[in-house]
Amino acid sequence: MRWRRAMVVLASAGGNSVPVIADLVQTSEDRVREMIHRFNELGMVSLDPQWAGGRPRLITTTDREFIVKTATRRPRSLGQPFSRWSIRKLADYLGTKKGRKVRVSRERLRQILAEEKITFQKTKTWKESNDPLKEEKLARIEYLLEHERDRTFSFDEFGPLAIKPDGGSCWAEKSRPQRLRANYNKPHGTRQFFGCYSLGQDELFGTIEKRKGWEATLRALVLIRVFLDDAKKIYVILDNLNHHKKREIRDWCRDNEVELAFTPTYSSWANPIEAHFGPLREFVLNNSDHANHAALARAIRSHLRWRNSHKRDPKLLDAERKERLRVRSEARRRWGHPRAEAA
């Protein structure tokens, strides 16, 4: 430190010996001698040495910005004959680019990208809704979620449910995973779970049907109406399948005070029940091998009872959150905003 070097010089000028000075400033005698010699050679400049700080930087801040900008662009847009960068290809391009060259080793390039939080990720796609009433439908759903939540339900089909082994994850002895039987024949056909979710009560229920159709949809809507049977109007959020709009369903809804709030085309993420199908798949279907549809139906109903009595279970909430983000394609997406940008 500067004050310590100054004390050494002053103590030496006062005629003190090196051991006394070393004891005064709490340093070694060799260090004291070094300070005195440097003062005799350089004068006052030695009190504030400008240390070099090691090897000069070869990659400047501007170079790092250029590396990040290049790494996040598609190679073909820069005239390169491939669709994505590897570390080797990126390092070669940076070192041979005409005009501006950045020579960097592959390991240092990897470190720079990690420090700048540039990681190797899978690309994602999204489908923009072409529904001319998109904004109107989303605004209606948002209003119901904020102002009529206690009287709003969400409905959708989940399936097809087939009788077959489904892979998954579970605890097992190391290098000895649990095995599921091979599946060659599927004689049982399929089923559909018609899921209903009460936003106000946070309860999931539904029916299991042999196939989709307006009759099965009507039975699910009757189940919703019975759930809140007080003759007052209720609201059901659902998607745009043709049989959801059958004349028989519309007539029944009009007679029973049920308003259908349709999601826009290609906007299943706006349906709140979608987030609850992820835990259903994870806890009932994955890592399962049900004997028949009756056993599968019992497993689904058992899970629904458990789910409705453990609504705040951390594992359940985490699975719902992950499924919600997966359906919405990106975190914090709300009503389609902000819109994803094409690469």
Long-range contacts (C-beta under 8 A, 24 or more apart in sequence): 2-47, 2-48, 5-35, 5-39, 5-46, 5-47, 6-47, 8-32, 8-35, 8-36, 8-39, 9-35, 9-36, 9-39, 9-47, 12-36, 58-103, 58-104, 59-102, 59-104, 59-108, 59-112, 63-102, 63-104, 64-112, 64-116, 66-94, 66-100, 66-102, 67-94, 67-102, 67-104, 67-109, 67-112, 67-113, 67-116, 68-112, 68-113, 68-116, 68-118, 70-94, 71-113, 71-118, 72-118, 74-343, 123-343, 124-329, 124-330, 124-340, 126-329, 126-330, 126-340, 127-266, 128-266, 128-336, 128-339, 129-264, 129-265, 129-266, 129-267, 129-336, 130-265, 130-266, 131-264, 131-265, 131-266, 131-267, 133-264, 134-264, 134-265, 134-267, 134-336, 137-261, 137-262, 137-263, 137-264, 137-267, 137-270, 138-264, 138-267, 138-270, 138-335, 138-336, 140-261, 141-237, 141-261, 141-263, 141-270, 142-335, 144-235, 144-237, 144-261, 145-199, 145-272, 148-235, 149-199, 149-200, 150-199, 150-200, 151-200, 151-228, 151-232, 151-233, 151-234, 151-235, 152-199, 152-200, 152-234, 152-235, 152-236, 152-237, 153-196, 153-197, 153-198, 153-199, 153-224, 153-227, 153-228, 153-234, 153-235, 153-236, 153-237, 154-196, 154-197, 154-199, 154-236, 154-237, 154-238, 154-271, 154-272, 154-273, 155-194, 155-195, 155-196, 155-197, 155-220, 155-221, 155-224, 155-236, 155-237, 155-238, 155-273, 156-195, 156-238, 156-239, 156-268, 156-271, 156-273, 156-274, 156-277, 157-192, 157-193, 157-194, 157-195, 157-212, 157-241, 158-192, 158-193, 158-194, 158-195, 158-277, 158-280, 159-190, 159-191, 159-192, 159-193, 160-190, 160-191, 160-192, 161-190, 161-191, 161-192, 161-193, 161-208, 161-285, 161-293, 161-296, 162-186, 162-188, 162-189, 162-190, 163-188, 163-290, 163-291, 163-292, 163-293, 163-296, 164-289, 165-288, 165-289, 166-285, 166-286, 166-287, 166-288, 166-289, 167-286, 167-287, 168-282, 168-285, 168-286, 168-287, 168-288, 169-286, 169-287, 170-287, 178-287, 180-287, 180-289, 181-289, 188-292, 188-293, 189-293, 191-293, 191-296, 191-297, 192-216, 193-280, 193-300, 194-219, 194-220, 195-273, 195-276, 195-277, 195-280, 196-220, 196-223, 196-224, 196-227, 196-273, 197-272, 197-273, 197-276, 198-227, 198-228, 199-272, 202-311, 203-308, 203-311, 204-273, 204-276, 204-280, 204-304, 204-307, 204-308, 205-304, 205-308, 206-304, 208-293, 208-297, 208-300, 212-241, 212-243, 213-243, 214-243, 214-244, 214-246, 214-248, 214-249, 217-243, 217-244, 217-246, 217-249, 218-248, 218-249, 218-252, 221-249, 221-252, 221-253, 221-258, 224-258, 225-256, 225-258, 231-257, 232-257, 233-257, 233-258, 233-259, 234-258, 234-259, 235-259, 235-261, 236-260, 236-261, 237-261, 237-263, 237-270, 237-271, 237-272, 237-273, 238-262, 238-263, 238-271, 239-263, 239-268, 239-271, 240-264, 240-265, 267-336, 268-327, 269-327, 269-328, 269-329, 269-333, 270-335, 274-323, 274-324, 274-327, 275-320, 275-321, 275-323, 275-324, 275-327, 276-307, 276-320, 276-323, 277-323, 278-319, 278-320, 278-322, 278-323, 278-324, 278-326, 279-307, 279-316, 279-319, 279-320, 279-323, 282-319, 283-319
